[in-house]
């Protein structure tokens, strides 16, 4: 089981750990990383939003979850102090982030920016 609330979205939402984080965030497509914890109410509120966006964008964006209680090294490496934090990675580097239960529109803007901005090569 990939996540504790796996309801058929395991194939579009991957669990990120120290063992696979760098490899998966360095792939050819942008990665939206959800830094969350089991006890976090706002994180749970955002789960259905993430599932909806994953269903819509999983052909262009990889969706991953980092449990901050289990993967403290990853969250401290990227200075995640509040959850939920949603961070977009491209070629292994963080591009942008939003903090909190921001809703679908804010996350979708983040995704579209990564998809549109990520398709052209830097000057």
C-alpha positions as CSV (number, residue, x, y, z in Angstrom):
1,X,0.0,0.0,0.0
2,X,1.3,3.3,-1.0
3,X,-0.6,5.6,1.3
4,X,-2.7,5.1,4.4
5,X,-5.8,6.4,2.6
6,X,-5.3,4.4,-0.6
7,X,-8.6,4.5,-2.5
8,X,-7.4,3.5,-5.9
9,X,-5.0,6.5,-6.4
10,X,-1.9,4.6,-5.6
11,X,-0.9,4.6,-9.3
12,X,-1.0,8.4,-9.6
13,X,0.2,9.2,-6.1
14,X,3.6,7.8,-4.9
15,X,5.0,7.7,-1.4
16,X,8.3,9.5,-1.4
17,X,11.1,8.3,1.0
18,X,14.8,9.1,1.3
19,X,15.4,6.0,-0.8
20,X,13.4,7.2,-3.8
21,X,13.0,11.0,-3.4
22,X,16.0,12.2,-5.5
23,X,15.4,9.7,-8.3
24,X,11.6,10.5,-8.6
25,X,11.9,14.3,-8.4
26,X,14.7,14.3,-10.9
27,X,12.6,12.7,-13.7
28,X,11.6,14.4,-16.9
29,X,8.3,15.7,-15.7
30,X,7.5,18.1,-12.8
31,X,6.7,16.5,-9.4
32,X,4.2,18.0,-7.0
33,X,5.3,16.9,-3.5
34,X,2.8,17.0,-0.6
35,X,4.5,17.3,2.7
36,X,1.9,16.0,5.2
37,X,1.4,14.1,8.5
38,X,-1.3,11.7,9.7
39,X,-2.4,14.0,12.6
40,X,-2.7,17.1,10.3
41,X,-6.3,18.2,9.8
42,X,-5.6,20.6,6.9
43,X,-3.6,17.9,5.2
44,X,-6.6,15.6,5.3
45,X,-8.8,18.3,3.9
46,X,-6.4,18.6,0.9
47,X,-6.4,14.9,0.1
48,X,-9.5,14.9,-2.1
49,X,-8.2,18.1,-3.9
50,X,-4.9,16.3,-4.6
51,X,-6.7,13.2,-5.8
52,X,-8.7,15.3,-8.2
53,X,-5.7,17.1,-9.6
54,X,-3.7,13.9,-9.9
55,X,-6.5,12.4,-11.9
56,X,-6.4,15.4,-14.2
57,X,-2.7,16.0,-14.5
58,X,-1.0,12.6,-13.8
59,X,0.0,12.3,-17.5
60,X,2.1,15.5,-17.2
61,X,3.0,15.7,-13.4
62,X,4.1,13.1,-10.9
63,X,2.3,13.4,-7.6
64,X,4.2,12.4,-4.4
65,X,3.6,12.5,-0.7
66,X,6.2,12.9,2.1
67,X,5.2,12.0,5.6
68,X,7.1,14.6,7.6
69,X,7.1,12.4,10.7
70,X,8.7,9.4,8.9
71,X,11.0,11.4,6.5
72,X,12.4,14.2,8.7
73,X,15.6,14.4,6.7
74,X,13.7,15.3,3.5
75,X,11.5,17.9,5.2
76,X,14.4,19.5,6.9
77,X,16.5,19.6,3.7
78,X,13.8,21.7,2.1
79,X,13.0,23.7,5.2
80,X,9.4,22.5,5.5
81,X,8.2,23.9,8.9
82,X,4.5,24.1,8.3
83,X,2.2,21.5,6.8
84,X,0.7,20.9,4.4
85,X,3.4,22.3,2.2
86,X,3.1,21.7,-1.6
87,X,6.3,22.0,-3.5
88,X,6.9,21.7,-7.2
89,X,10.2,20.0,-8.3
90,X,11.7,20.1,-11.8
91,X,14.9,18.3,-12.6
92,X,15.4,17.6,-8.9
93,X,15.2,21.3,-7.9
94,X,12.4,23.0,-6.0
95,X,10.7,25.5,-8.3
96,X,7.9,26.9,-6.2
97,X,5.8,26.1,-3.1
98,X,2.6,27.0,-1.3
99,X,1.8,26.4,2.3
100,X,-1.5,25.5,3.9
101,X,-4.9,24.2,2.8
102,X,-4.9,26.5,-0.2
103,X,-7.6,24.9,-2.2
104,X,-7.8,23.6,-5.7
105,X,-7.3,26.8,-7.7
106,X,-4.0,27.7,-6.0
107,X,-2.6,24.2,-6.5
108,X,-3.8,24.1,-10.1
109,X,-2.0,27.5,-10.8
110,X,1.2,26.0,-9.3
111,X,0.8,22.9,-11.6
112,X,0.1,24.9,-14.7
113,X,3.1,27.2,-14.0
114,X,5.3,24.2,-13.7
115,X,4.0,22.6,-16.9
116,X,4.0,25.7,-19.0
117,X,7.2,27.1,-17.5
118,X,8.9,23.8,-17.5
119,X,8.5,23.0,-21.2
120,X,11.0,25.6,-22.4
121,X,14.7,25.4,-21.8
122,X,16.5,28.1,-19.9
123,X,18.4,30.8,-21.8
